[in-house]
Amino acid sequence: MLVRNRLPEADQPALAILANVQTPYRLHMHRRYAAEIPELRLWSLYFARVGHNEGSALDERIGPVPLGQDYQVRRFPIQWLHEWAIGGRVIRWLKSHPGVRAVMVLGYLGGTRTRVIRWCFRRRIPVLVWGDSNIRGDRGRGLRAFVKRLALPRLLRRCGACVCCGRLGREFFLRYGADPSRVFVSPYEPDYRLIREMPPERIEQAKQKFGLKNGRRRIVYSGRLSVEKRVDLLIEAFARVAHQRAKWDLVIVGGGALEADLKGRVPQTLRDRLIWTGFLDNQADISAIYRASDVLVLPSDFEPWALVINEAVAAGMAVVASDVVGAAAELVRDRENGRIFPAGNVNALAQCLLDVTDTENTDRYKAAAAPILAEWRRVGDPVQGLRQALVACGVLPADQSALPIAT
C-alpha cells in the first residue's frame, strides 16, 4: 500500500463522511481513506448509536464523531421527522468545523441526509452521495416508487458527485438523472490481507470447531437467514443434486428468523450433510470457513452489492450468484470462475450447482478467482474512486504528483 506523506494538520482541508452507523467493512474503508488520502483530514460522523460504533470510536485515525442517539426504527413520518432533528445536530457540528470542504453522505434516504444535503447545497459545500443500490434491484412499485422518482433526481442535482459500487450502481444513478461525468466507482471491500494470509492452523481450528470433515468438499452460504436471501431455494436445489454429488456438503453460515423453518426443509437423508454454524461475529472464523471450502452460493432475490462475493473470490472460491447481485456483475464471470443464474429459478440454480461441483470444473473455476479479483481491484479501487470524485468537485487538485510518496 502506498501512503502519501501527510500535510501539517493545520493546513489540511477536511472530508466529513456521514453514516447512520459504522460497520466492520466501512471501518476498513475509512482506515484506507485516512491512510491513502492524507491531504484531507477525515471525520466519520454517525447519527445513530448501535453496535459497531463502539469499536470504531476507539480508532482515532478515522476521526469518529457520534452525533445520534440509540437507534430505533419508527413508522413514517415519525421516523423521518426524528432523523430531520438529528440532521440539525450534524449541521451544528459542520458549522463549528469550517475546515470541512466536502461531505460524503452514505445513502440518500431519510430526514438526516436530506437536511444535510440541502444545507450543504445552499452553502456550496460539495456533497458526494454514496450508494450501493443497483439497477436490477430497483423494482419498487406504488407510492414509494413514485416518491423516489420525484425526489431522488432533485436530490442528486444538489450533489457534486455520485459514488457507486460498480456498473450496475452507475446505471442506477443514471436512471435518476445523475450526470454521467460525475458518477465514480468506489465500492466497499473487505480487508483482503486477512483472508489471503489466514494461517493454516487457523483454518484447521475452524474445521474442527464447526465439524468440517476432511475429505469432503463444501458449498457455503454466508449471510442472514431472511426471506430475500432465498436460502430455501439453495436447500431445494442442493437436495435435487445431492445424490449426484455424494462428496459435497452444504454449510450455512448465519442466523435469522427463518432458521427453524429452513432446517425443517432439509430432507431427513441429507441432514448429516448440512452444517449450520449460526450467526458468527468473528470475521476470522468466517474467512477460515471460506478457505476450507470450495464454492460460495448467493441465491438472493435482492442484493445491492454483497461483500461476501469479494470475500469468497479473495479466498479462492468458485461462486454461484443470482443475476441481481451487484458484486457478481463485477467478480463472477459465467463459466470462468463460477455461474450466474436468473434470480428465483431453482432449476437453473440446480444446474449451476451440478456444473461448479463437476470434478473437471471446480478447481478450474477456483484457479480463475485470483486474476479476476486482481483485475477488479485495478479498475474498482475505492480510494482511487473517491479521490477522482473529490477532484471533480474541486476539493483536491487534479495533479497530485507533487506530493511525495512513502511506502
Residue pairs with C-beta under 8 A, 6 or more apart in sequence:
1 35
1 36
2 36
2 405
2 406
2 407
3 35
3 36
3 38
3 405
3 406
3 407
4 36
4 37
4 38
4 39
4 400
4 403
4 404
4 405
4 406
5 38
5 403
5 404
5 405
5 406
6 12
6 38
7 38
7 39
9 41
12 38
12 39
12 40
12 41
12 99
13 39
13 40
13 41
13 99
13 100
13 101
13 102
13 395
14 40
14 41
14 42
14 43
14 97
14 99
14 100
14 101
15 33
15 37
15 40
15 41
15 42
15 43
15 100
15 101
15 102
15 103
15 104
15 390
15 395
16 43
16 45
16 94
16 97
16 100
16 102
16 103
16 104
17 30
17 33
17 42
17 43
17 44
17 45
17 103
17 104
17 106
18 45
18 47
18 90
18 103
18 104
18 105
18 106
18 112
18 113
18 116
19 26
19 44
19 45
19 46
19 47
19 106
19 107
20 46
20 47
20 48
20 68
20 71
20 106
20 107
20 112
21 46
21 48
21 49
21 50
21 51
21 52
21 53
21 71
22 30
22 44
22 46
22 52
22 53
22 55
22 56
22 64
23 52
24 52
24 55
24 283
25 188
25 189
25 190
25 307
26 106
26 188
27 52
27 55
27 56
27 59
27 62
28 189
28 190
28 191
29 188
29 189
29 382
30 42
30 44
30 56
30 62
31 59
31 61
31 62
32 382
32 383
33 40
33 42
33 62
33 383
33 386
34 42
34 61
34 62
34 63
35 61
36 383
37 383
37 386
37 387
37 390
37 396
39 396
39 400
39 403
40 101
40 390
40 395
40 396
41 63
41 99
42 61
42 62
42 63
43 63
43 65
43 97
43 100
44 56
44 62
44 63
44 64
44 65
45 65
45 67
45 90
45 93
46 53
46 56
46 64
46 65
46 66
46 67
46 68
47 67
47 68
47 83
47 86
47 87
47 89
47 90
47 112
48 68
48 69
48 70
48 71
48 86
49 66
49 68
49 69
49 70
49 71
50 70
50 71
53 64
53 66
56 62
56 64
57 64
57 66
65 93
67 86
67 89
67 90
67 93
68 86
68 89
69 86
73 79
74 82
79 110
79 111
80 110
80 111
81 111
82 111
83 110
83 111
83 112
83 113
84 111
84 112
84 114
84 115
85 111
86 111
86 112
87 111
87 112
87 113
87 114
87 115
87 116
87 119
88 115
90 112
90 115
90 116
91 115
91 116
91 119
94 100
94 103
94 116
94 119
94 120
94 125
100 125
101 125
101 126
101 395
102 125
102 126
102 127
102 128
102 160
102 390
102 393
102 395
103 116
103 120
103 125
103 126
103 127
103 128
104 127
104 128
104 129
104 130
104 163
104 386
105 113
105 116
105 117
105 127
105 128
105 129
105 130
106 130
106 131
107 113
107 129
107 130
107 131
108 129
108 131
108 152
108 155
108 156
114 155
116 127
117 127
117 129
117 155
117 158
117 159
118 158
120 126
120 127
120 158
121 127
121 158
121 159
126 159
126 160
126 161
126 393
126 394
126 395
127 158
127 159
127 160
128 159
128 160
128 161
128 162
128 163
128 386
128 389
128 390
128 393
129 155
129 156
129 159
129 161
129 162
129 163
130 162
130 163
130 164
130 186
131 162
131 163
131 164
131 169
131 172
131 173
132 164
132 165
132 169
132 187
132 188
132 304
132 305
132 326
133 164
133 169
133 172
133 304
134 165
134 166
134 168
134 169
134 171
134 172
134 304
134 305
134 324
134 326
134 329
135 168
135 169
135 171
135 172
135 175
136 168
136 323
136 324
136 326
137 302
137 303
137 304
137 324
137 326
138 172
138 175
140 148
148 176
149 176
152 176
152 177
153 176
153 177
156 162
156 173
156 176
156 177
156 178
157 177
160 182
160 389
160 392
160 393
161 182
161 183
161 184
161 389
161 392
161 393
162 173
162 178
162 182
162 183
162 184
163 183
163 184
163 185
163 186
163 385
163 386
163 389
164 170
164 172
164 173
164 183
164 184
164 185
164 186
164 187
165 185
165 186
165 187
165 188
165 304
165 305
165 326
165 327
166 185
166 187
166 305
166 326
166 327
166 329
166 330
166 380
167 185
167 329
167 330
168 326
168 329
169 185
169 304
169 305
169 326
170 183
170 185
173 183
174 180
174 183
181 392
182 389
182 392
184 385
184 386
184 388
184 389
184 392
185 379
185 380
185 385
186 382
186 383
186 384
186 385
186 386
186 389
187 305
187 327
187 330
187 380
187 382
187 385
188 305
188 307
188 382
189 307
189 310
189 377
189 382
190 307
190 310
190 311
190 314
192 310
192 314
192 373
192 377
194 283
194 284
194 287
195 287
195 290
195 291
195 311
195 314
195 315
196 314
198 284
198 287
198 288
198 291
202 284
202 288
203 288
203 291
203 292
205 288
206 212
206 285
206 288
206 289
206 292
207 213
207 214
207 288
207 292
209 285
210 251
210 275
210 277
210 285
210 289
211 275
212 218
212 249
212 251
212 275
212 289
212 292
212 293
213 249
215 247
216 247
216 248
216 249
217 247
217 248
217 249
217 293
217 294
217 357
217 362
218 248
218 249
218 250
218 251
218 292
218 293
218 294
218 295
219 238
219 248
219 249
219 250
219 251
219 293
219 294
219 295
219 296
219 297
219 353
219 357
220 250
220 251
220 253
220 289
220 290
220 293
220 295
220 296
220 297
220 312
220 317
221 229
221 231
221 234
221 250
221 251
221 252
221 253
221 254
221 296
221 297
221 298
221 299
222 253
222 254
222 286
222 289
222 290
222 296
222 308
222 311
222 312
223 229
223 253
223 254
223 298
223 300
223 306
223 308
224 254
224 255
224 256
225 231
225 252
225 254
225 255
225 256
225 257
225 258
225 259
225 262
226 256
226 257
226 258
227 258
228 300
228 301
228 302
228 303
229 298
229 299
229 300
229 301
229 303
230 299
230 300
230 301
230 322
230 343
230 344
231 252
231 258
231 262
231 299
232 258
232 261
232 262
232 265
233 299
233 344
233 346
233 349
234 250
234 297
234 299
234 349
235 250
235 262
235 265
235 266
235 274
236 265
236 346
237 299
237 346
237 349
237 350
237 353
238 250
238 270
238 274
238 353
239 266
239 267
239 270
240 346
240 350
241 350
241 353
241 354
241 357
242 248
242 270
242 273
244 354
245 353
245 354
245 357
248 273
248 357
249 273
249 274
249 275
250 273
250 274
250 275
251 274
251 275
251 277
251 289
251 293
252 262
252 274
252 275
252 276
252 277
253 277
253 280
253 286
253 289
254 277
254 278
254 279
254 280
255 278
255 279
256 279
259 276
259 278
263 276
266 274
277 285
277 289
280 286
286 311
287 311
287 315
290 296
290 311
290 312
290 315
290 317
291 315
291 316
293 315
293 317
294 317
294 318
294 357
294 362
294 366
295 317
295 318
295 319
295 320
295 338
295 353
295 356
295 357
295 362
296 308
296 309
296 312
296 317
296 318
296 319
296 320
297 319
297 320
297 321
297 349
297 353
298 306
298 308
298 309
298 319
298 320
298 321
298 322
298 325
298 328
299 320
299 321
299 322
299 341
299 343
299 349
300 306
300 321
300 322
300 324
300 325
300 343
301 322
301 324
301 343
301 344
302 324
303 322
303 324
303 325
303 326
304 326
305 325
305 326
305 327
306 321
306 325
306 326
306 327
306 328
307 327
309 319
309 321
309 325
309 327
309 328
309 331
309 332
310 327
310 331
310 373
312 319
312 369
313 319
313 331
313 332
313 337
313 369
313 372
313 373
314 369
314 373
315 369
316 366
316 367
316 369
316 370
317 366
317 369
318 337
318 338
318 356
318 361
318 362
318 365
318 366
318 369
319 328
319 331
319 332
319 337
319 338
319 339
319 369
320 332
320 338
320 339
320 340
320 341
320 349
320 352
320 353
320 356
321 327
321 328
321 332
321 338
321 339
321 340
321 341
322 328
322 340
322 341
322 342
322 343
322 344
323 340
323 341
323 342
323 343
324 343
325 332
328 340
330 376
330 380
331 337
331 372
331 373
331 376
332 338
332 339
332 340
333 368
333 372
334 340
335 355
336 365
336 368
336 372
337 365
337 366
337 368
337 369
337 372
338 356
338 365
339 352
339 355
339 356
340 352
341 348
341 349
341 351
341 352
342 348
355 361
356 362
356 365
387 396
387 400
390 396
391 397
391 398
